[in-house]
Amino acid sequence: MSTERLLALAVFACSGLLLVRLGPAAIRSWRIYAGTGQRRQEDATAGAPLTPPGVADRISLLAGLGFHQIGVTRLVLPVGERFGWILAAADTESYAILVDSPRTGGLTGIYSAWLDGTWLATMHPRGQPSDRQGLQVRIVDTTLQEAVATHLTGLERLRAVHGAPRPIRLMADMLALDADYRTRFGGSRLRPITMRIVIPALIAALVAALSLALVVVSP
């Protein structure tokens, strides 16, 4: 067997192993990303699971900051269903989504929206920041209290330009806003994260295909 064919076999084996490792996550990420614009949350308040301790702690903390729970949502993803605990601000100008994640400790998103299509979001403790036409996303990785304060500061700044935000009093209000957000920004928000997962798997697949072709044509 020639040196070129041995080298091609080695590259094929390595890239194949890498593809086996990266491929499943890439497929899951792409399936989630592809349906984001059409996917909708559902009101699951009547059949919600028990509130996880980490979520309950955040609900209690936000209650002291002027938020109260209005319900629970259910979102069906290709990887299973996910639940979110929904809180509305007492002034009806913001709502928060609290999700549980045993591996990463959970995520909280605080949102406000205006009739002209402008959105403000503050994520805690991680996320993808954005500063684009119609969407401003801030990431606060310190405390949830600081995340709320950051959101209120941004809200007051945008109020001077866009007026009062759309009110959130009931689950129906939140679901309508969530549908608007997903239609406007869902896919674009997930795209950078998805590409970071998918592109390495595509490169591994391309290298595997090229090295296999070299194995076939090598003497």
Phi, psi and omega in degrees: 000135184289161177298320180299320181288322176297317179295319178296321178297318180296317179295319179298317180297315181294314181292326177296316177297320179295321179294320177299324181284319185269335188301310182302317179294322179295319180295316179299313182297318181294320179296321178294315182296318187298330184255011187298316183297331182263342184286143182227145172283152179239151176286114181243023185301319184292328183242031184289148175288173176299142181290122179299151182304317181297323178289318180300321178297319180288325176299316180296318180295316181291332177300324177285352180250014174097018178247152175221149183285135178243352178163191181224140177249159177233133179233123181267116179251163175301339181261007180128180181266147180233144180247147176229137179263125191253129177237145176244146177286150181298330179274003177067012186263355180212158169221157182236142173246125179246123178240152181259144176209103182303327183283327186243000175089005175094167184216142177236131175239132179246131189228146169220146183220153181241160183296335180277006178095002179283138179232143173235130179225143175231123184252142177220131001259009183210171180156189181250110181291158179208145174215081185228173180301118177088352183215122173237122180238126178247143178248126177241115184256014180264264182243159177294326177300318179291328176297316178297316180298320178297319180295317181296323177297314178296323180297315180296323179295316181285332179299324181296336182260319190251356183084199182287140177288167178295135184284146175236106179245323186235169178299325179300323178295316181294318181295323177294319178292320179298320178296320178296316181297315181295322179294318183283316194231351190308304182295318182294328179289324181276342188303311181300319179294316181297317182295325178295334179269321187281319187300315177301323178293321177295321178296317178298319179295319180295316179297319179297318180294317180294318180292325176295321177298321178294324177298319183291318185272343181290144179289000000 
